[in-house]
Amino acid sequence: MYYPNKIIEVSTFRSQSEDNDNNVYGKIEDDVKRRDFTINALYYDPQKEYIIDFIDGWKDVQHKKIRSLIPLSRTFIEDPVRMIRALKYSGTTGFTLTYKLGRSIKKYRNELKRCSPSRMTEEVLKIVATGYANPVFKLLIKYNLLCFMLPEIDSLLSGKRKSEHIDIFFQDLDSLDKEVRRKGEKRKGRHIAALVSSFITFPDEYENTSDLFREIFKDIKRLINPITPPNQEVEMAVVKLFRKEGIIPPKNAIRKTKVKFEKKHPRKHYDKNRHQRKR
């Protein structure tokens, strides 16, 4: 559903079907059992204006707790990304994990090795777009999950020279968070620039800005590996870093997205009047 400057996603209730198809229709009582955490298993009836709670999720909201709805022996095996989601919920709300949930994340964290680069890309970009990237990344480091998401950055933040990077890294994230919350900053290139800014070093001398642009582009790709945002967004990040250094980016630095136009034949309409027999 589209509204001015807003998109509202609508989904159906899903059943507890044993089939591989996750989109089998069900009832609200079935759908709630498929949720991962109690705080996002609450339903709101806009007509009657009240919250529908099957699992004491509202109590967890009141106590500012994040609790797993799925058994901890199963949930992270089924979907390791739920560990990242738990920390994201904690960082964005200020809620604390239950002791058992936190312990399970530490126990099953190696399951994140099974996650594809595309899913990691989606999760990282979601986090930096929340406006609470600073607290979320601190939790990712605390629970040793960042090494599976951004291993190069994690290595730089946890190595012997971490003091040279970590303070600036979190200052950059804090500045980004303020921009997101205050101005609604949505540009992925700006988000990526905040992630890598503290690790990028510009040389004192360089032959031309085109070669320098390519080198910084490669550095960013190395730093954020294995996540794979569109190259155009990485180029936008380079432009942001150039301007931060007071360097004018080369002309045509951003590759234009090629839009394919499909040639369509005009639709033919049947005119019944043309084929009526004259009387």
C-alpha atoms as a printed R data frame, in Angstrom:
    type eleno elety resid chain resno       x       y       z
1   ATOM     1    CA   MET     A     1   0.000   0.000   0.000
2   ATOM     2    CA   TYR     A     2   1.474   3.331  -1.103
3   ATOM     3    CA   TYR     A     3   0.917   6.669   0.593
4   ATOM     4    CA   PRO     A     4   2.744   9.981   0.075
5   ATOM     5    CA   ASN     A     5   6.356   9.396   1.256
6   ATOM     6    CA   LYS     A     6   5.366   6.123   2.929
7   ATOM     7    CA   ILE     A     7   4.991   2.445   2.077
8   ATOM     8    CA   ILE     A     8   2.955   0.165   4.323
9   ATOM     9    CA   GLU     A     9   3.685  -3.531   3.910
10  ATOM    10    CA   VAL     A    10   0.735  -5.882   4.232
11  ATOM    11    CA   SER     A    11   1.060  -9.626   4.766
12  ATOM    12    CA   THR     A    12  -1.340 -12.480   5.326
13  ATOM    13    CA   PHE     A    13  -1.605 -14.627   8.421
14  ATOM    14    CA   ARG     A    14   0.502 -17.761   7.937
15  ATOM    15    CA   SER     A    15  -0.354 -21.221   9.129
16  ATOM    16    CA   GLN     A    16   1.739 -23.766  11.008
17  ATOM    17    CA   SER     A    17   1.752 -26.022   7.955
18  ATOM    18    CA   GLU     A    18   4.525 -28.603   7.743
19  ATOM    19    CA   ASP     A    19   4.823 -27.909   4.013
20  ATOM    20    CA   ASN     A    20   7.907 -26.179   2.664
21  ATOM    21    CA   ASP     A    21   5.712 -23.332   1.507
22  ATOM    22    CA   ASN     A    22   5.896 -20.592   4.167
23  ATOM    23    CA   ASN     A    23   2.980 -18.699   2.692
24  ATOM    24    CA   VAL     A    24   0.111 -21.051   3.468
25  ATOM    25    CA   TYR     A    25  -2.791 -18.981   4.758
26  ATOM    26    CA   GLY     A    26  -3.798 -19.426   8.364
27  ATOM    27    CA   LYS     A    27  -5.497 -17.738  11.287
28  ATOM    28    CA   ILE     A    28  -4.085 -15.129  13.632
29  ATOM    29    CA   GLU     A    29  -3.643 -17.829  16.285
30  ATOM    30    CA   ASP     A    30  -1.441 -19.762  13.837
31  ATOM    31    CA   ASP     A    31   0.518 -16.736  12.685
32  ATOM    32    CA   VAL     A    32   1.601 -15.727  16.184
33  ATOM    33    CA   LYS     A    33   3.385 -19.061  16.631
34  ATOM    34    CA   ARG     A    34   5.657 -18.259  13.692
35  ATOM    35    CA   ARG     A    35   7.038 -15.051  15.242
36  ATOM    36    CA   ASP     A    36  10.561 -15.074  16.650
37  ATOM    37    CA   PHE     A    37  10.346 -12.729  19.654
38  ATOM    38    CA   THR     A    38   7.437 -11.884  21.915
39  ATOM    39    CA   ILE     A    39   7.691  -8.124  21.406
40  ATOM    40    CA   ASN     A    40   6.965  -8.482  17.691
41  ATOM    41    CA   ALA     A    41   4.181 -11.013  18.167
42  ATOM    42    CA   LEU     A    42   1.636  -8.388  19.164
43  ATOM    43    CA   TYR     A    43  -1.272  -7.470  16.908
44  ATOM    44    CA   TYR     A    44  -3.233  -4.252  16.746
45  ATOM    45    CA   ASP     A    45  -6.880  -4.044  15.758
46  ATOM    46    CA   PRO     A    46  -7.273  -0.558  14.187
47  ATOM    47    CA   GLN     A    47 -11.065  -0.730  14.242
48  ATOM    48    CA   LYS     A    48 -11.489  -1.676  17.895
49  ATOM    49    CA   GLU     A    49  -8.234   0.114  18.805
50  ATOM    50    CA   TYR     A    50  -6.716  -2.471  21.094
51  ATOM    51    CA   ILE     A    51  -3.686  -4.754  21.169
52  ATOM    52    CA   ILE     A    52  -4.186  -8.488  20.728
53  ATOM    53    CA   ASP     A    53  -1.695 -10.443  22.837
54  ATOM    54    CA   PHE     A    54  -1.540 -14.249  22.833
55  ATOM    55    CA   ILE     A    55   1.843 -14.755  24.501
56  ATOM    56    CA   ASP     A    56   2.315 -12.093  27.210
57  ATOM    57    CA   GLY     A    57   4.299  -9.978  24.791
58  ATOM    58    CA   TRP     A    58   2.882  -6.790  26.279
59  ATOM    59    CA   LYS     A    59   4.261  -7.792  29.663
60  ATOM    60    CA   ASP     A    60   7.724  -8.066  28.075
61  ATOM    61    CA   VAL     A    61   7.288  -4.614  26.541
62  ATOM    62    CA   GLN     A    62   6.401  -3.199  29.961
63  ATOM    63    CA   HIS     A    63   9.429  -4.890  31.547
64  ATOM    64    CA   LYS     A    64  11.627  -3.899  28.582
65  ATOM    65    CA   LYS     A    65  12.672  -7.488  27.932
66  ATOM    66    CA   ILE     A    66  13.397  -9.321  24.702
67  ATOM    67    CA   ARG     A    67  12.404 -12.955  24.965
68  ATOM    68    CA   SER     A    68  12.438 -15.678  22.321
69  ATOM    69    CA   LEU     A    69   9.068 -17.087  21.361
70  ATOM    70    CA   ILE     A    70  10.623 -20.131  19.680
71  ATOM    71    CA   PRO     A    71  12.532 -22.652  21.844
72  ATOM    72    CA   LEU     A    72  16.171 -21.562  22.135
73  ATOM    73    CA   SER     A    73  17.381 -25.034  21.215
74  ATOM    74    CA   ARG     A    74  15.746 -24.560  17.800
75  ATOM    75    CA   THR     A    75  15.361 -20.916  16.842
76  ATOM    76    CA   PHE     A    76  18.938 -20.045  15.799
77  ATOM    77    CA   ILE     A    77  19.406 -23.366  14.025
78  ATOM    78    CA   GLU     A    78  16.330 -22.598  11.921
79  ATOM    79    CA   ASP     A    79  17.442 -19.043  11.162
80  ATOM    80    CA   PRO     A    80  20.778 -17.697  12.474
81  ATOM    81    CA   VAL     A    81  19.867 -14.137  11.452
82  ATOM    82    CA   ARG     A    82  17.495 -14.066  14.425
83  ATOM    83    CA   MET     A    83  20.562 -13.462  16.598
84  ATOM    84    CA   ILE     A    84  21.261 -10.244  14.711
85  ATOM    85    CA   ARG     A    85  17.605  -9.258  14.908
86  ATOM    86    CA   ALA     A    86  17.587  -9.760  18.681
87  ATOM    87    CA   LEU     A    87  20.522  -7.385  19.117
88  ATOM    88    CA   LYS     A    88  19.000  -4.918  16.679
89  ATOM    89    CA   TYR     A    89  15.757  -4.872  18.701
90  ATOM    90    CA   SER     A    90  17.758  -4.406  21.888
91  ATOM    91    CA   GLY     A    91  19.838  -1.555  20.494
92  ATOM    92    CA   THR     A    92  16.916   0.305  18.938
93  ATOM    93    CA   THR     A    93  14.546  -0.017  21.918
94  ATOM    94    CA   GLY     A    94  16.915  -0.066  24.887
95  ATOM    95    CA   PHE     A    95  15.341  -3.368  25.985
96  ATOM    96    CA   THR     A    96  17.581  -6.046  27.516
97  ATOM    97    CA   LEU     A    97  17.875  -9.656  26.443
98  ATOM    98    CA   THR     A    98  16.796 -12.319  28.871
99  ATOM    99    CA   TYR     A    99  19.739 -14.178  30.390
100 ATOM   100    CA   LYS     A   100  18.936 -17.383  28.511
101 ATOM   101    CA   LEU     A   101  18.578 -15.554  25.198
102 ATOM   102    CA   GLY     A   102  21.933 -13.825  25.591
103 ATOM   103    CA   ARG     A   103  23.608 -17.092  26.544
104 ATOM   104    CA   SER     A   104  22.090 -18.858  23.513
105 ATOM   105    CA   ILE     A   105  23.384 -16.177  21.143
106 ATOM   106    CA   LYS     A   106  26.906 -16.782  22.426
107 ATOM   107    CA   LYS     A   107  26.402 -20.536  22.130
108 ATOM   108    CA   TYR     A   108  25.035 -20.584  18.580
109 ATOM   109    CA   ARG     A   109  26.849 -17.609  17.065
110 ATOM   110    CA   ASN     A   110  28.897 -19.829  14.725
111 ATOM   111    CA   GLU     A   111  25.654 -20.679  12.918
112 ATOM   112    CA   LEU     A   112  25.974 -17.283  11.233
113 ATOM   113    CA   LYS     A   113  28.622 -18.817   8.970
114 ATOM   114    CA   ARG     A   114  25.735 -20.381   7.075
115 ATOM   115    CA   CYS     A   115  24.201 -17.020   6.140
116 ATOM   116    CA   SER     A   116  24.491 -15.863   2.544
117 ATOM   117    CA   PRO     A   117  26.175 -12.538   1.644
118 ATOM   118    CA   SER     A   118  22.826 -11.225   0.390
119 ATOM   119    CA   ARG     A   119  21.171 -11.723   3.789
120 ATOM   120    CA   MET     A   120  24.133 -10.193   5.594
121 ATOM   121    CA   THR     A   121  23.994  -7.228   3.223
122 ATOM   122    CA   GLU     A   122  20.316  -6.742   3.971
123 ATOM   123    CA   GLU     A   123  20.835  -6.909   7.748
124 ATOM   124    CA   VAL     A   124  23.833  -4.544   7.838
125 ATOM   125    CA   LEU     A   125  22.074  -1.937   5.691
126 ATOM   126    CA   LYS     A   126  18.946  -2.206   7.830
127 ATOM   127    CA   ILE     A   127  20.970  -1.590  10.990
128 ATOM   128    CA   VAL     A   128  22.741   1.524   9.701
129 ATOM   129    CA   ALA     A   129  19.375   2.890   8.530
130 ATOM   130    CA   THR     A   130  17.686   2.564  11.952
131 ATOM   131    CA   GLY     A   131  19.122   5.692  13.527
132 ATOM   132    CA   TYR     A   132  20.529   3.491  16.303
133 ATOM   133    CA   ALA     A   133  23.547   1.970  14.565
134 ATOM   134    CA   ASN     A   134  25.884   3.057  17.367
135 ATOM   135    CA   PRO     A   135  24.261   0.996  20.177
136 ATOM   136    CA   VAL     A   136  23.496  -1.927  17.854
137 ATOM   137    CA   PHE     A   137  27.115  -2.226  16.690
138 ATOM   138    CA   LYS     A   138  28.305  -2.095  20.281
139 ATOM   139    CA   LEU     A   139  26.092  -5.090  21.018
140 ATOM   140    CA   LEU     A   140  27.307  -6.917  17.892
141 ATOM   141    CA   ILE     A   141  30.866  -6.531  19.179
142 ATOM   142    CA   LYS     A   142  29.897  -7.504  22.730
143 ATOM   143    CA   TYR     A   143  28.305 -10.758  21.548
144 ATOM   144    CA   ASN     A   144  31.033 -11.441  18.943
145 ATOM   145    CA   LEU     A   145  28.695 -11.371  15.941
146 ATOM   146    CA   LEU     A   146  30.337  -8.587  13.945
147 ATOM   147    CA   CYS     A   147  33.146 -10.930  12.870
148 ATOM   148    CA   PHE     A   148  30.590 -12.857  10.782
149 ATOM   149    CA   MET     A   149  29.036  -9.743   9.274
150 ATOM   150    CA   LEU     A   150  31.982  -7.398   8.626
151 ATOM   151    CA   PRO     A   151  35.102  -9.453   9.460
152 ATOM   152    CA   GLU     A   152  37.647  -6.890   8.223
153 ATOM   153    CA   ILE     A   153  36.103  -4.054  10.220
154 ATOM   154    CA   ASP     A   154  35.733  -6.313  13.263
155 ATOM   155    CA   SER     A   155  39.419  -7.227  13.009
156 ATOM   156    CA   LEU     A   156  40.449  -3.565  12.913
157 ATOM   157    CA   LEU     A   157  38.225  -2.716  15.873
158 ATOM   158    CA   SER     A   158  39.459  -5.594  18.006
159 ATOM   159    CA   GLY     A   159  43.132  -5.682  17.036
160 ATOM   160    CA   LYS     A   160  46.165  -4.223  18.787
161 ATOM   161    CA   ARG     A   161  45.603  -0.839  17.196
162 ATOM   162    CA   LYS     A   162  41.870  -0.728  17.971
163 ATOM   163    CA   SER     A   163  42.142   2.523  19.960
164 ATOM   164    CA   GLU     A   164  43.129   4.285  16.726
165 ATOM   165    CA   HIS     A   165  39.846   3.309  15.088
166 ATOM   166    CA   ILE     A   166  37.157   2.458  17.618
167 ATOM   167    CA   ASP     A   167  36.508   5.925  19.035
168 ATOM   168    CA   ILE     A   168  36.269   7.526  15.588
169 ATOM   169    CA   PHE     A   169  34.186   4.608  14.295
170 ATOM   170    CA   PHE     A   170  31.523   5.106  16.948
171 ATOM   171    CA   GLN     A   171  31.666   8.881  16.587
172 ATOM   172    CA   ASP     A   172  30.908   8.460  12.875
173 ATOM   173    CA   LEU     A   173  28.020   6.116  13.639
174 ATOM   174    CA   ASP     A   174  26.687   8.550  16.226
175 ATOM   175    CA   SER     A   175  26.766  11.376  13.669
176 ATOM   176    CA   LEU     A   176  24.958   9.163  11.157
177 ATOM   177    CA   ASP     A   177  22.319   8.212  13.745
178 ATOM   178    CA   LYS     A   178  21.592  11.876  14.413
179 ATOM   179    CA   GLU     A   179  21.216  12.533  10.679
180 ATOM   180    CA   VAL     A   180  18.861   9.578  10.271
181 ATOM   181    CA   ARG     A   181  16.694  10.529  13.249
182 ATOM   182    CA   ARG     A   182  16.699  14.273  12.623
183 ATOM   183    CA   LYS     A   183  16.753  14.523   8.838
184 ATOM   184    CA   GLY     A   184  15.578  11.086   7.739
185 ATOM   185    CA   GLU     A   185  18.874  10.361   5.949
186 ATOM   186    CA   LYS     A   186  18.120   7.383   3.676
187 ATOM   187    CA   ARG     A   187  21.009   7.417   1.209
188 ATOM   188    CA   LYS     A   188  22.822   4.096   1.376
189 ATOM   189    CA   GLY     A   189  26.019   5.713   0.109
190 ATOM   190    CA   ARG     A   190  26.021   7.985   3.167
191 ATOM   191    CA   HIS     A   191  25.409   4.958   5.407
192 ATOM   192    CA   ILE     A   192  28.299   3.018   3.875
193 ATOM   193    CA   ALA     A   193  30.613   6.033   4.190
194 ATOM   194    CA   ALA     A   194  29.917   6.179   7.932
195 ATOM   195    CA   LEU     A   195  30.851   2.507   8.282
196 ATOM   196    CA   VAL     A   196  34.245   2.849   6.628
197 ATOM   197    CA   SER     A   197  35.300   6.472   7.175
198 ATOM   198    CA   SER     A   198  37.523   5.779  10.200
199 ATOM   199    CA   PHE     A   199  39.518   3.136   8.280
200 ATOM   200    CA   ILE     A   200  40.104   5.016   5.014
201 ATOM   201    CA   THR     A   201  43.379   6.909   4.661
202 ATOM   202    CA   PHE     A   202  43.871   9.370   1.818
203 ATOM   203    CA   PRO     A   203  47.448   9.693   0.515
204 ATOM   204    CA   ASP     A   204  49.225  13.047   0.758
205 ATOM   205    CA   GLU     A   205  50.052  12.877  -2.952
206 ATOM   206    CA   TYR     A   206  48.271  11.268  -5.880
207 ATOM   207    CA   GLU     A   207  48.504  11.522  -9.666
208 ATOM   208    CA   ASN     A   208  44.858  12.207 -10.449
209 ATOM   209    CA   THR     A   209  41.458  12.002  -8.796
210 ATOM   210    CA   SER     A   210  40.218   9.255 -11.138
211 ATOM   211    CA   ASP     A   211  42.902   6.795 -10.010
212 ATOM   212    CA   LEU     A   212  42.398   7.859  -6.399
213 ATOM   213    CA   PHE     A   213  38.662   7.322  -6.730
214 ATOM   214    CA   ARG     A   214  39.229   3.748  -7.957
215 ATOM   215    CA   GLU     A   215  41.645   3.015  -5.102
216 ATOM   216    CA   ILE     A   216  39.240   4.255  -2.425
217 ATOM   217    CA   PHE     A   217  36.442   2.279  -4.090
218 ATOM   218    CA   LYS     A   218  38.543  -0.900  -3.831
219 ATOM   219    CA   ASP     A   219  39.377  -0.142  -0.194
220 ATOM   220    CA   ILE     A   220  35.699   0.157   0.692
221 ATOM   221    CA   LYS     A   221  34.818  -3.087  -1.105
222 ATOM   222    CA   ARG     A   222  37.586  -4.840   0.848
223 ATOM   223    CA   LEU     A   223  36.467  -3.378   4.167
224 ATOM   224    CA   ILE     A   224  32.792  -4.330   3.801
225 ATOM   225    CA   ASN     A   225  33.346  -7.780   2.290
226 ATOM   226    CA   PRO     A   226  31.323 -10.085   2.247
227 ATOM   227    CA   ILE     A   227  28.353  -7.719   2.056
228 ATOM   228    CA   THR     A   228  27.534  -6.638  -1.489
229 ATOM   229    CA   PRO     A   229  25.614  -3.370  -1.774
230 ATOM   230    CA   PRO     A   230  25.170  -2.028  -5.331
231 ATOM   231    CA   ASN     A   231  28.393  -0.601  -6.768
232 ATOM   232    CA   GLN     A   232  26.631   2.692  -7.380
233 ATOM   233    CA   GLU     A   233  26.013   3.047  -3.632
234 ATOM   234    CA   VAL     A   234  29.697   2.315  -2.921
235 ATOM   235    CA   GLU     A   235  30.628   4.999  -5.458
236 ATOM   236    CA   MET     A   236  28.334   7.429  -3.633
237 ATOM   237    CA   ALA     A   237  30.212   6.561  -0.439
238 ATOM   238    CA   VAL     A   238  33.497   7.441  -2.164
239 ATOM   239    CA   VAL     A   239  32.054  10.786  -3.256
240 ATOM   240    CA   LYS     A   240  31.024  11.482   0.340
241 ATOM   241    CA   LEU     A   241  34.550  10.679   1.588
242 ATOM   242    CA   PHE     A   242  36.126  12.831  -1.140
243 ATOM   243    CA   ARG     A   243  34.026  15.814  -0.126
244 ATOM   244    CA   LYS     A   244  34.849  15.208   3.528
245 ATOM   245    CA   GLU     A   245  38.552  15.469   2.590
246 ATOM   246    CA   GLY     A   246  37.921  18.607   0.516
247 ATOM   247    CA   ILE     A   247  38.695  16.807  -2.749
248 ATOM   248    CA   ILE     A   248  36.544  17.358  -5.836
249 ATOM   249    CA   PRO     A   249  35.395  13.962  -7.214
250 ATOM   250    CA   PRO     A   250  36.216  13.268 -10.859
251 ATOM   251    CA   LYS     A   251  33.548  13.915 -13.444
252 ATOM   252    CA   ASN     A   252  31.271  10.985 -14.198
253 ATOM   253    CA   ALA     A   253  32.464   9.240 -11.020
254 ATOM   254    CA   ILE     A   254  29.039   7.704 -10.494
255 ATOM   255    CA   ARG     A   255  28.066   5.163 -13.095
256 ATOM   256    CA   LYS     A   256  24.555   5.759 -14.272
257 ATOM   257    CA   THR     A   257  22.102   2.935 -13.780
258 ATOM   258    CA   LYS     A   258  21.074   1.480 -17.101
259 ATOM   259    CA   VAL     A   259  17.342   1.360 -17.483
260 ATOM   260    CA   LYS     A   260  15.984  -1.141 -19.963
261 ATOM   261    CA   PHE     A   261  12.903  -0.109 -21.855
262 ATOM   262    CA   GLU     A   262  10.716  -2.840 -23.174
263 ATOM   263    CA   LYS     A   263   9.045  -2.106 -26.456
264 ATOM   264    CA   LYS     A   264   5.393  -2.864 -26.153
265 ATOM   265    CA   HIS     A   265   2.883  -3.191 -28.907
266 ATOM   266    CA   PRO     A   266  -0.217  -1.038 -28.614
267 ATOM   267    CA   ARG     A   267  -3.151  -2.921 -27.202
268 ATOM   268    CA   LYS     A   268  -5.868  -3.606 -29.708
269 ATOM   269    CA   HIS     A   269  -9.408  -3.010 -28.597
270 ATOM   270    CA   TYR     A   270 -12.334  -4.748 -30.189
271 ATOM   271    CA   ASP     A   271 -14.880  -2.312 -31.514
272 ATOM   272    CA   LYS     A   272 -18.135  -4.189 -31.723
273 ATOM   273    CA   ASN     A   273 -19.821  -1.346 -33.604
274 ATOM   274    CA   ARG     A   274 -17.526  -1.817 -36.587
275 ATOM   275    CA   HIS     A   275 -18.620  -5.412 -37.033
276 ATOM   276    CA   GLN     A   276 -22.346  -4.964 -36.585
277 ATOM   277    CA   ARG     A   277 -24.350  -5.771 -39.708
278 ATOM   278    CA   LYS     A   278 -26.015  -2.759 -41.155
279 ATOM   279    CA   ARG     A   279 -29.757  -3.025 -41.330
